[in-house]
Amino acid sequence: MIKVRALILGLLYCSLVSFRLTAQVLALKTNVLADAIVSPNANLEVKLGSRFTLDVSGHYYPFSSKESFHRWKHWLLQPEFRFWFCKPFAGHFLGVHTLAGEYNIAGRKLPFGWYKGTRSSRYEGFVMGAGFSYGYQWILSPRWGMETEIGAGYVYADYSRYRCPHCGEKMAEGHKNYLGPTKVAVSIVYLLK
């Protein structure tokens, strides 16, 4: 498992440093929908050519809840290669994304029927997947924009299930396969030229 994580992070790092950033356009973004569900995030998007960009979003929430049973710790990286119909950072685009992360959750209800036992036990594990997306970006000013995006794909998640949020007694292990939404975003965009 650790080798898979190291490989994913290594590939992501190599893809980011292999592009020259001189005379490029960069965008910094935050997904306000993710912020609203307590998933602090930041995106960096770099222009690769006349119609292509690479967007890398990261989510990180390392904090424990003050309530004894609630837990919502996670990190997630989601790089995406984008094709813009007109020009980068304006109008319609199609994307191909991957994702990888870890989670530790208890006392929460998850969408799509995932981990129905999270109200009474804790799940922790690793996720990875891939998908396709469609989005649109509006230019609000020379430096500011707003972007919406929706994506769908496949996610593989392994997990360990524990009896309580803080105890180490493992009840079960397994994995889940998921096919459905993998990305939903309404983002504020700031362009660095």
Residue frames as a rotation matrix with the C-alpha (Angstrom) as fourth column:
MET 1
0.566 0.824 0.000 0.00
0.824 -0.566 0.000 0.00
0.000 0.000 -1.000 0.00
ILE 2
0.464 -0.463 -0.755 2.81
0.145 -0.801 0.581 2.43
-0.874 -0.379 -0.305 0.87
LYS 3
-0.620 -0.709 0.335 4.51
0.424 0.056 0.904 1.72
-0.660 0.703 0.266 -2.46
VAL 4
-0.063 0.697 0.715 1.28
0.982 -0.085 0.169 2.64
0.178 0.713 -0.679 -4.32
ARG 5
0.818 0.364 -0.445 1.05
0.487 -0.850 0.200 5.94
-0.305 -0.380 -0.873 -2.41
ALA 6
0.034 -0.899 -0.437 4.71
0.103 -0.431 0.896 6.74
-0.994 -0.075 0.078 -3.06
LEU 7
-0.609 -0.210 0.765 4.28
0.731 0.227 0.644 5.97
-0.309 0.951 0.016 -6.78
ILE 8
0.367 0.838 0.404 1.20
0.911 -0.412 0.026 8.20
0.188 0.358 -0.914 -7.08
LEU 9
0.799 -0.100 -0.593 2.86
0.213 -0.875 0.435 11.10
-0.562 -0.474 -0.678 -5.26
GLY 10
-0.259 -0.966 0.022 6.06
0.265 -0.050 0.963 10.64
-0.929 0.255 0.269 -7.28
LEU 11
-0.387 0.198 0.900 4.19
0.922 0.105 0.373 10.73
-0.021 0.975 -0.223 -10.60
LEU 12
0.721 0.693 0.002 2.27
0.691 -0.720 0.059 13.81
0.043 -0.041 -0.998 -9.52
TYR 13
0.484 -0.629 -0.608 5.48
0.099 -0.651 0.752 15.58
-0.870 -0.424 -0.253 -8.49
CYS 14
-0.529 -0.738 0.419 7.24
0.476 0.151 0.866 14.68
-0.703 0.658 0.272 -11.75
SER 15
-0.012 0.601 0.799 4.29
0.988 -0.113 0.100 15.88
0.151 0.791 -0.593 -13.83
LEU 16
0.878 0.374 -0.298 4.32
0.437 -0.882 0.178 19.25
-0.196 -0.287 -0.938 -12.06
VAL 17
0.338 -0.822 -0.458 8.07
-0.099 -0.515 0.852 19.92
-0.936 -0.242 -0.255 -12.22
SER 18
-0.282 -0.475 0.834 8.46
0.738 0.448 0.505 18.74
-0.613 0.757 0.224 -15.82
PHE 19
0.475 0.510 0.717 6.63
0.845 -0.493 -0.209 21.80
0.246 0.705 -0.665 -17.17
ARG 20
-0.735 -0.677 0.036 8.46
0.655 -0.723 -0.218 25.09
0.174 -0.137 0.975 -17.52
LEU 21
0.175 0.846 -0.504 6.43
0.921 -0.322 -0.220 27.79
-0.348 -0.426 -0.835 -15.82
THR 22
-0.629 -0.399 -0.667 8.06
0.152 -0.905 0.398 30.73
-0.762 0.149 0.630 -17.60
ALA 23
-0.829 0.363 -0.426 5.65
-0.559 -0.517 0.648 32.56
0.015 0.775 0.632 -19.89
GLN 24
-0.670 0.651 -0.356 2.88
0.531 0.756 0.383 30.32
0.518 0.068 -0.852 -18.59
VAL 25
-0.218 0.685 0.695 -0.38
-0.655 -0.631 0.416 31.25
0.724 -0.365 0.586 -16.97
LEU 26
-0.862 -0.026 -0.506 -1.16
0.338 0.715 -0.612 29.91
0.378 -0.699 -0.608 -13.50
ALA 27
0.004 0.887 0.462 -4.49
-0.430 -0.416 0.801 29.91
0.903 -0.202 0.380 -11.70
LEU 28
-0.988 -0.151 -0.042 -5.07
-0.016 0.360 -0.933 29.51
0.156 -0.921 -0.358 -7.97
LYS 29
-0.222 0.974 -0.045 -8.52
-0.418 -0.054 0.907 28.24
0.881 0.220 0.419 -6.98
THR 30
-0.937 0.096 0.336 -10.66
-0.257 0.461 -0.849 27.04
-0.237 -0.882 -0.408 -4.13
ASN 31
-0.569 0.783 -0.251 -13.80
0.229 0.444 0.866 24.91
0.790 0.435 -0.432 -4.41
VAL 32
-0.651 0.340 0.679 -16.40
-0.699 -0.617 -0.361 26.66
0.296 -0.710 0.639 -2.25
LEU 33
0.482 0.813 -0.327 -18.66
-0.599 0.578 0.554 23.57
0.639 -0.071 0.766 -2.23
ALA 34
0.166 -0.517 -0.839 -15.87
0.491 0.782 -0.385 21.51
0.855 -0.348 0.384 -0.64
ASP 35
-0.816 -0.439 0.376 -15.17
-0.046 -0.599 -0.799 24.36
0.576 -0.669 0.469 1.80
ALA 36
-0.137 0.871 0.472 -18.84
-0.856 -0.344 0.386 24.28
0.499 -0.351 0.793 2.81
ILE 37
0.825 0.422 -0.376 -18.62
-0.212 0.848 0.486 20.59
0.524 -0.321 0.789 3.81
VAL 38
0.687 -0.609 0.397 -15.42
-0.599 -0.165 0.784 21.17
-0.412 -0.776 -0.478 5.79
SER 39
0.595 -0.609 0.525 -12.89
0.710 0.704 0.013 19.91
-0.378 0.365 0.851 3.25
PRO 40
0.512 -0.446 -0.734 -10.26
-0.306 -0.893 0.329 22.67
-0.803 0.056 -0.594 3.04
ASN 41
0.457 -0.262 0.850 -8.81
0.765 0.603 -0.226 22.67
-0.454 0.753 0.476 -0.44
ALA 42
0.187 -0.415 -0.890 -6.59
-0.453 -0.841 0.297 24.48
-0.872 0.348 -0.346 -2.91
ASN 43
0.702 0.030 0.711 -6.14
0.578 0.560 -0.594 24.05
-0.416 0.828 0.375 -6.65
LEU 44
-0.126 -0.732 -0.670 -3.27
-0.335 -0.604 0.723 25.01
-0.934 0.316 -0.169 -8.90
GLU 45
0.682 0.349 0.642 -3.80
0.484 0.442 -0.755 25.03
-0.548 0.826 0.133 -12.66
VAL 46
-0.224 -0.838 -0.498 -1.04
-0.156 -0.473 0.867 25.61
-0.962 0.271 -0.025 -15.20
LYS 47
0.750 0.428 -0.504 -1.41
-0.509 -0.113 -0.854 26.32
-0.422 0.897 0.133 -18.91
LEU 48
0.100 -0.699 0.708 0.38
0.214 0.710 0.671 23.69
-0.972 0.084 0.221 -21.01
GLY 49
-0.776 -0.290 0.560 -0.48
0.588 -0.011 0.809 24.87
-0.229 0.957 0.179 -24.51
SER 50
-0.916 0.392 0.088 -2.99
-0.297 -0.807 0.510 26.80
0.271 0.441 0.856 -26.57
ARG 51
0.041 0.996 -0.080 -5.88
-0.653 0.087 0.753 24.54
0.757 0.021 0.654 -25.43
PHE 52
0.332 0.021 -0.943 -4.50
0.391 0.907 0.158 22.39
0.858 -0.421 0.292 -22.60
THR 53
0.056 -0.329 0.943 -4.02
-0.820 -0.554 -0.144 22.83
0.570 -0.765 -0.301 -18.86
LEU 54
-0.317 -0.140 -0.938 -3.10
0.421 0.866 -0.271 20.67
0.850 -0.481 -0.215 -15.88
ASP 55
0.178 0.474 0.862 -5.21
-0.685 -0.570 0.455 21.22
0.707 -0.672 0.223 -12.75
VAL 56
-0.469 -0.323 -0.822 -4.18
0.369 0.773 -0.515 19.71
0.802 -0.545 -0.244 -9.42
SER 57
0.278 0.605 0.746 -6.56
-0.581 -0.513 0.632 19.94
0.765 -0.609 0.209 -6.48
GLY 58
-0.627 -0.497 -0.600 -5.71
0.233 0.615 -0.753 18.95
0.743 -0.612 -0.270 -2.96
HIS 59
0.486 0.770 0.413 -7.98
-0.379 -0.240 0.894 18.48
0.787 -0.591 0.175 0.05
TYR 60
-0.494 -0.678 -0.544 -6.62
0.300 0.454 -0.839 18.12
0.816 -0.577 -0.021 3.57
TYR 61
0.362 0.601 0.712 -8.42
-0.621 -0.414 0.666 17.91
0.695 -0.684 0.224 6.90
PRO 62
-0.371 -0.657 -0.656 -6.22
0.045 0.693 -0.719 16.51
0.928 -0.296 -0.228 9.71
PHE 63
-0.661 0.065 0.747 -8.29
-0.670 -0.498 -0.550 17.65
0.337 -0.865 0.373 12.70
SER 64
-0.735 0.467 -0.492 -10.24
0.577 0.811 -0.093 15.52
0.356 -0.352 -0.866 15.14
SER 65
0.040 0.854 0.518 -13.69
0.015 -0.519 0.855 16.55
0.999 -0.026 -0.033 16.29
LYS 66
-0.686 -0.202 0.699 -14.26
-0.637 -0.297 -0.711 17.70
0.352 -0.933 0.075 19.86
GLU 67
0.428 0.867 0.253 -17.28
-0.903 0.406 0.138 15.40
0.017 -0.288 0.958 19.96
SER 68
-0.125 -0.568 0.813 -16.32
-0.649 0.667 0.367 11.93
-0.751 -0.482 -0.452 21.16
PHE 69
0.134 0.249 0.959 -17.87
0.300 0.912 -0.279 9.97
-0.944 0.325 0.047 18.28
HIS 70
0.958 0.280 -0.056 -17.51
0.042 -0.333 -0.942 12.20
-0.283 0.900 -0.331 15.21
ARG 71
-0.074 -0.996 0.039 -14.44
0.145 0.028 0.989 11.82
-0.987 0.079 0.142 13.00
TRP 72
0.910 0.340 0.236 -13.76
0.297 -0.138 -0.945 13.24
-0.289 0.930 -0.227 9.52
LYS 73
0.145 -0.936 -0.322 -10.01
-0.354 -0.353 0.866 13.15
-0.924 -0.012 -0.383 8.76
HIS 74
0.682 0.066 0.728 -8.80
0.571 0.574 -0.587 12.93
-0.457 0.816 0.354 5.17
TRP 75
-0.221 -0.601 -0.768 -6.44
-0.398 -0.663 0.634 13.98
-0.890 0.446 -0.093 2.43
LEU 76
0.493 0.420 0.762 -7.11
0.563 0.514 -0.647 13.76
-0.664 0.748 0.017 -1.32
LEU 77
-0.507 -0.599 -0.619 -5.12
-0.264 -0.576 0.774 14.67
-0.820 0.556 0.134 -4.45
GLN 78
0.373 0.697 0.612 -6.96
0.517 0.392 -0.761 14.97
-0.770 0.601 -0.214 -7.76
PRO 79
-0.618 -0.604 -0.502 -4.84
-0.146 -0.540 0.829 15.89
-0.772 0.586 0.246 -10.83
GLU 80
0.425 0.803 0.418 -6.77
0.441 0.220 -0.870 16.60
-0.790 0.555 -0.261 -14.02
PHE 81
-0.807 -0.573 0.144 -5.68
0.355 -0.276 0.893 17.11
-0.472 0.772 0.426 -17.63
ARG 82
0.152 0.934 -0.324 -8.03
0.281 -0.355 -0.891 19.57
-0.947 0.045 -0.317 -19.38
PHE 83
-0.698 -0.186 0.692 -8.89
0.716 -0.144 0.683 20.35
-0.028 0.972 0.234 -23.00
TRP 84
-0.313 0.547 -0.776 -10.45
0.107 -0.792 -0.601 23.80
-0.944 -0.272 0.190 -23.53
PHE 85
0.319 0.544 0.776 -12.78
0.826 0.243 -0.509 24.33
-0.466 0.803 -0.371 -26.51
CYS 86
0.935 0.032 0.353 -11.67
0.219 -0.834 -0.506 27.93
0.278 0.551 -0.787 -27.09
LYS 87
-0.005 -0.961 0.278 -8.74
-0.197 -0.271 -0.942 28.98
0.980 -0.060 -0.187 -24.88
PRO 88
-0.357 -0.185 -0.916 -7.54
0.734 0.551 -0.397 28.07
0.578 -0.814 -0.061 -21.39
PHE 89
-0.774 0.077 -0.629 -9.31
0.546 -0.422 -0.724 29.67
-0.321 -0.903 0.284 -18.42
ALA 90
-0.581 0.657 -0.481 -12.37
-0.636 -0.735 -0.235 30.75
-0.508 0.169 0.845 -20.45
GLY 91
-0.024 0.712 -0.702 -15.45
-0.965 0.168 0.203 28.85
0.262 0.682 0.682 -21.54
HIS 92
0.858 0.506 0.089 -16.11
-0.514 0.846 0.143 25.12
-0.003 -0.168 0.986 -21.87
PHE 93
-0.294 -0.942 -0.160 -13.62
-0.931 0.320 -0.177 22.35
0.218 0.096 -0.971 -21.08
LEU 94
0.823 0.360 -0.439 -13.40
-0.267 0.928 0.260 18.55
0.501 -0.097 0.860 -20.85
GLY 95
0.039 -0.835 0.549 -11.18
-0.989 -0.110 -0.097 16.85
0.141 -0.539 -0.830 -18.32
VAL 96
0.501 -0.046 -0.864 -9.66
0.068 0.998 -0.014 13.48
0.863 -0.052 0.503 -17.46
HIS 97
0.170 -0.397 0.902 -8.81
-0.886 -0.462 -0.036 13.13
0.431 -0.793 -0.430 -13.76
THR 98
-0.094 -0.220 -0.971 -7.35
0.339 0.910 -0.239 10.68
0.936 -0.352 -0.011 -11.30
LEU 99
0.412 0.202 0.889 -7.64
-0.697 -0.558 0.450 10.71
0.587 -0.805 -0.090 -7.53
ALA 100
-0.034 -0.426 -0.904 -5.90
0.463 0.795 -0.392 9.23
0.886 -0.432 0.170 -4.52
GLY 101
-0.138 -0.024 0.990 -6.27
-0.677 -0.727 -0.112 9.77
0.723 -0.686 0.084 -0.80
GLU 102
-0.734 -0.057 -0.677 -6.77
0.426 0.737 -0.524 8.43
0.529 -0.673 -0.517 2.70
TYR 103
-0.057 0.792 0.607 -9.70
-0.484 -0.554 0.677 8.77
0.873 -0.256 0.415 5.08
ASN 104
-0.860 -0.041 -0.509 -10.72
0.422 0.504 -0.753 8.12
0.287 -0.863 -0.416 8.69
ILE 105
-0.547 0.759 0.352 -14.44
-0.535 -0.641 0.551 8.62
0.644 0.113 0.756 9.32
ALA 106
-0.697 0.438 -0.568 -16.97
0.670 0.680 -0.298 7.88
0.256 -0.588 -0.767 12.07
GLY 107
-0.378 0.640 -0.669 -20.30
0.606 -0.376 -0.702 9.28
-0.700 -0.671 -0.245 13.24
ARG 108
-0.509 0.179 -0.842 -21.17
-0.577 -0.797 0.179 10.73
-0.639 0.577 0.509 9.82
LYS 109
0.394 0.649 0.651 -23.61
0.262 0.600 -0.756 9.74
-0.881 0.468 0.066 7.11
LEU 110
-0.676 -0.699 -0.233 -22.02
-0.101 -0.226 0.969 9.41
-0.730 0.678 0.083 3.69
PRO 111
0.118 0.735 -0.667 -23.81
-0.862 -0.259 -0.437 9.87
-0.494 0.626 0.603 0.35
PHE 112
0.040 0.005 -0.999 -24.58
-0.875 0.483 -0.033 7.08
0.483 0.875 0.024 -2.14
GLY 113
0.892 0.451 -0.004 -24.92
-0.385 0.766 0.514 4.45
0.235 -0.457 0.858 0.62
TRP 114
0.080 -0.945 -0.316 -21.16
-0.114 0.306 -0.945 4.19
0.990 0.112 -0.083 1.21
TYR 115
-0.783 -0.532 -0.323 -20.21
0.207 0.267 -0.941 2.68
0.587 -0.803 -0.099 4.56
LYS 116
0.140 0.971 0.194 -23.66
-0.045 -0.190 0.981 2.43
0.989 -0.146 0.017 6.09
GLY 117
0.511 0.055 -0.858 -22.12
0.752 0.454 0.477 1.61
0.416 -0.889 0.190 9.49
THR 118
-0.430 -0.790 0.437 -20.32
0.454 -0.608 -0.652 4.94
0.781 -0.082 0.619 9.96
ARG 119
0.256 0.574 0.778 -22.90
-0.480 -0.623 0.618 6.04
0.839 -0.532 0.116 12.53
SER 120
0.941 0.196 0.276 -21.87
-0.336 0.433 0.836 3.23
0.044 -0.880 0.473 14.89
SER 121
0.565 -0.804 0.185 -18.27
0.604 0.556 0.572 2.40
-0.563 -0.211 0.799 13.91
ARG 122
0.381 -0.553 -0.740 -15.15
-0.498 -0.798 0.340 3.90
-0.779 0.239 -0.580 12.30
TYR 123
0.811 -0.184 0.555 -13.79
0.545 0.582 -0.604 3.28
-0.212 0.792 0.572 8.81
GLU 124
0.388 -0.716 -0.580 -10.32
-0.535 -0.688 0.491 4.13
-0.751 0.120 -0.650 7.61
GLY 125
0.372 -0.262 0.890 -8.55
0.620 0.784 -0.029 3.33
-0.690 0.563 0.454 4.37
PHE 126
-0.613 -0.664 -0.428 -7.17
-0.044 -0.512 0.858 4.41
-0.788 0.545 0.285 1.01
VAL 127
0.564 0.801 0.199 -9.01
0.245 0.068 -0.967 5.46
-0.789 0.594 -0.158 -2.18
MET 128
-0.675 -0.651 -0.347 -7.92
-0.138 -0.352 0.926 5.73
-0.725 0.672 0.148 -5.80
GLY 129
0.218 0.803 0.554 -9.82
0.607 0.333 -0.721 6.23
-0.764 0.494 -0.416 -9.01
ALA 130
-0.902 -0.429 -0.042 -10.24
0.209 -0.521 0.827 8.01
-0.376 0.738 0.560 -12.33
GLY 131
0.089 0.988 0.128 -12.95
0.712 0.026 -0.702 9.77
-0.696 0.154 -0.701 -14.29
PHE 132
-0.561 -0.112 0.820 -14.06
0.741 -0.509 0.438 12.30
0.369 0.854 0.368 -16.88
SER 133
-0.195 0.496 -0.846 -15.46
0.657 -0.575 -0.488 15.76
-0.728 -0.651 -0.214 -16.31
TYR 134
-0.082 0.233 0.969 -17.08
0.807 -0.555 0.201 18.73
0.585 0.799 -0.143 -17.99
GLY 135
-0.046 0.066 -0.997 -16.86
0.823 -0.563 -0.076 22.30
-0.566 -0.824 -0.028 -16.82
TYR 136
0.392 0.181 0.902 -17.23
0.684 -0.713 -0.155 25.96
0.615 0.677 -0.404 -17.67
GLN 137
-0.263 -0.525 -0.809 -15.26
0.889 -0.458 0.008 29.00
-0.375 -0.717 0.587 -16.52
TRP 138
0.737 0.544 0.402 -16.54
0.632 -0.765 -0.123 32.57
0.241 0.345 -0.907 -16.56
ILE 139
-0.498 -0.849 0.177 -14.16
0.746 -0.524 -0.411 35.52
0.442 -0.072 0.894 -16.77
LEU 140
0.517 0.681 -0.518 -15.20
0.853 -0.462 0.243 38.08
-0.074 -0.567 -0.820 -14.13
SER 141
0.857 -0.381 -0.347 -12.21
-0.362 -0.924 0.123 40.44
-0.367 0.020 -0.930 -14.54
PRO 142
0.450 -0.733 -0.510 -8.67
-0.670 0.099 -0.735 40.21
0.590 0.673 -0.447 -15.96
ARG 143
-0.623 -0.772 0.121 -7.55
-0.639 0.414 -0.648 38.28
0.451 -0.482 -0.752 -12.84
TRP 144
-0.629 0.454 0.631 -10.74
-0.486 0.404 -0.775 36.76
-0.606 -0.794 -0.033 -11.37
GLY 145
-0.518 0.518 -0.681 -13.07
-0.594 0.354 0.722 34.04
0.615 0.778 0.125 -12.59
MET 146
-0.092 0.539 0.837 -15.64
-0.806 0.453 -0.380 31.51
-0.584 -0.710 0.393 -11.48
GLU 147
-0.644 -0.224 -0.732 -15.70
-0.647 0.669 0.364 27.86
0.408 0.708 -0.576 -12.53
THR 148
0.309 0.696 0.649 -18.23
-0.821 0.540 -0.188 25.05
-0.481 -0.474 0.737 -12.32
GLU 149
-0.480 -0.504 -0.718 -17.42
-0.772 0.631 0.073 21.40
0.416 0.590 -0.692 -12.96
ILE 150
0.469 0.562 0.682 -19.01
-0.752 0.659 -0.026 17.99
-0.464 -0.501 0.731 -12.67
GLY 151
-0.346 -0.657 -0.669 -17.31
-0.868 0.495 -0.037 14.64
0.356 0.568 -0.742 -13.20
ALA 152
0.730 0.543 0.415 -18.01
-0.641 0.754 0.141 10.92
-0.237 -0.369 0.899 -13.01
GLY 153
-0.047 -0.779 -0.625 -15.85
-0.770 0.427 -0.475 7.85
0.637 0.459 -0.620 -12.90
TYR 154
0.610 0.133 -0.781 -14.65
0.180 0.937 0.300 4.82
0.772 -0.323 0.547 -10.94
VAL 155
0.074 -0.578 0.812 -13.25
-0.897 -0.395 -0.199 4.70
0.436 -0.714 -0.548 -7.39
TYR 156
0.265 -0.113 -0.958 -11.65
0.309 0.951 -0.027 1.76
0.913 -0.289 0.287 -5.58
ALA 157
0.139 -0.185 0.973 -11.53
-0.825 -0.565 0.010 2.05
0.548 -0.804 -0.231 -1.77
ASP 158
-0.199 -0.181 -0.963 -9.99
0.388 0.888 -0.247 -0.35
0.900 -0.422 -0.106 0.69
TYR 159
0.173 0.338 0.925 -11.03
-0.672 -0.646 0.362 -0.10
0.720 -0.685 0.116 4.32
SER 160
-0.732 -0.198 -0.652 -10.64
0.388 0.666 -0.637 -1.36
0.561 -0.719 -0.411 7.84
ARG 161
0.219 0.875 0.431 -13.68
-0.188 -0.396 0.899 -1.17
0.958 -0.278 0.078 10.11
TYR 162
-0.835 -0.517 -0.188 -13.25
0.142 0.127 -0.982 -0.53
0.531 -0.846 -0.032 13.85
ARG 163
-0.234 0.784 -0.575 -15.74
0.928 0.357 0.109 -0.88
0.291 -0.508 -0.811 16.69
CYS 164
0.656 0.440 -0.614 -15.39
0.645 -0.749 0.152 2.72
-0.393 -0.496 -0.775 17.94
PRO 165
0.951 -0.199 0.237 -13.79
0.008 -0.751 -0.661 6.03
0.309 0.630 -0.712 16.82
HIS 166
0.420 -0.830 0.367 -10.73
-0.874 -0.479 -0.082 5.75
0.244 -0.287 -0.927 19.04
CYS 167
0.436 -0.263 0.861 -10.26
-0.456 0.760 0.463 2.06
-0.776 -0.595 0.211 19.83
GLY 168
-0.352 -0.729 -0.587 -8.00
-0.907 0.110 0.407 -0.28
-0.232 0.676 -0.700 17.91
GLU 169
-0.394 0.259 0.882 -10.26
-0.028 0.955 -0.294 -3.34
-0.919 -0.141 -0.369 17.81
LYS 170
-0.731 0.061 -0.680 -10.62
-0.678 -0.176 0.713 -4.18
-0.076 0.983 0.170 14.10
MET 171
0.020 0.847 0.531 -13.97
-0.438 0.485 -0.757 -5.72
-0.899 -0.218 0.381 13.12
ALA 172
0.633 0.261 0.729 -13.51
0.501 0.581 -0.642 -6.19
-0.591 0.771 0.237 9.39
GLU 173
-0.458 -0.707 -0.538 -11.45
-0.201 -0.508 0.838 -5.44
-0.866 0.492 0.091 6.29
GLY 174
0.189 0.509 0.840 -12.51
0.744 0.485 -0.461 -5.17
-0.641 0.712 -0.287 2.70
HIS 175
-0.898 -0.390 -0.206 -12.87
0.164 -0.729 0.665 -2.96
-0.409 0.563 0.718 -0.33
LYS 176
0.235 0.969 -0.080 -15.59
0.340 -0.159 -0.927 -1.16
-0.911 0.191 -0.367 -2.22
ASN 177
-0.766 -0.315 0.561 -16.02
0.631 -0.194 0.752 -0.33
-0.128 0.929 0.347 -5.89
TYR 178
0.037 0.750 -0.660 -17.91
0.358 -0.627 -0.692 2.79
-0.933 -0.211 -0.292 -6.84
LEU 179
-0.688 -0.119 0.716 -19.13
0.722 -0.221 0.656 4.13
0.080 0.968 0.238 -10.18
GLY 180
0.493 0.867 -0.070 -20.71
0.869 -0.488 0.078 7.59
0.034 -0.099 -0.994 -10.14
PRO 181
0.874 -0.131 0.468 -19.91
-0.050 -0.982 -0.181 11.25
0.483 0.135 -0.865 -9.41
THR 182
0.323 -0.845 -0.427 -16.22
0.939 0.343 0.032 11.82
0.119 -0.411 0.904 -8.63
LYS 183
-0.787 -0.596 -0.160 -16.04
0.608 -0.794 -0.029 15.59
-0.110 -0.120 0.987 -8.89
VAL 184
0.435 0.839 0.326 -18.41
0.821 -0.518 0.239 18.47
0.369 0.164 -0.915 -8.18
ALA 185
-0.446 -0.705 -0.551 -17.00
0.840 -0.542 0.013 21.99
-0.308 -0.457 0.835 -7.95
VAL 186
0.775 0.380 0.505 -17.96
0.490 -0.866 -0.100 25.64
0.399 0.325 -0.857 -7.87
SER 187
0.106 -0.901 -0.420 -14.63
0.974 0.010 0.226 27.43
-0.200 -0.433 0.879 -7.65
ILE 188
0.924 -0.063 -0.377 -13.34
-0.073 -0.997 -0.013 30.95
-0.376 0.040 -0.926 -7.24
VAL 189
0.492 -0.741 0.457 -10.38
0.870 0.401 -0.286 31.47
0.029 0.538 0.842 -9.62
TYR 190
0.751 -0.381 -0.540 -7.46
-0.216 -0.913 0.345 33.91
-0.625 -0.143 -0.768 -9.37
LEU 191
0.837 -0.428 0.340 -5.16
0.508 0.380 -0.773 34.11
0.202 0.820 0.536 -12.42
LEU 192
0.396 -0.828 -0.397 -1.43
-0.040 -0.447 0.894 34.79
-0.917 -0.338 -0.210 -12.09
LYS 193
0.974 -0.019 0.224 0.03
0.225 0.089 -0.970 35.87
-0.002 0.996 0.091 -15.44
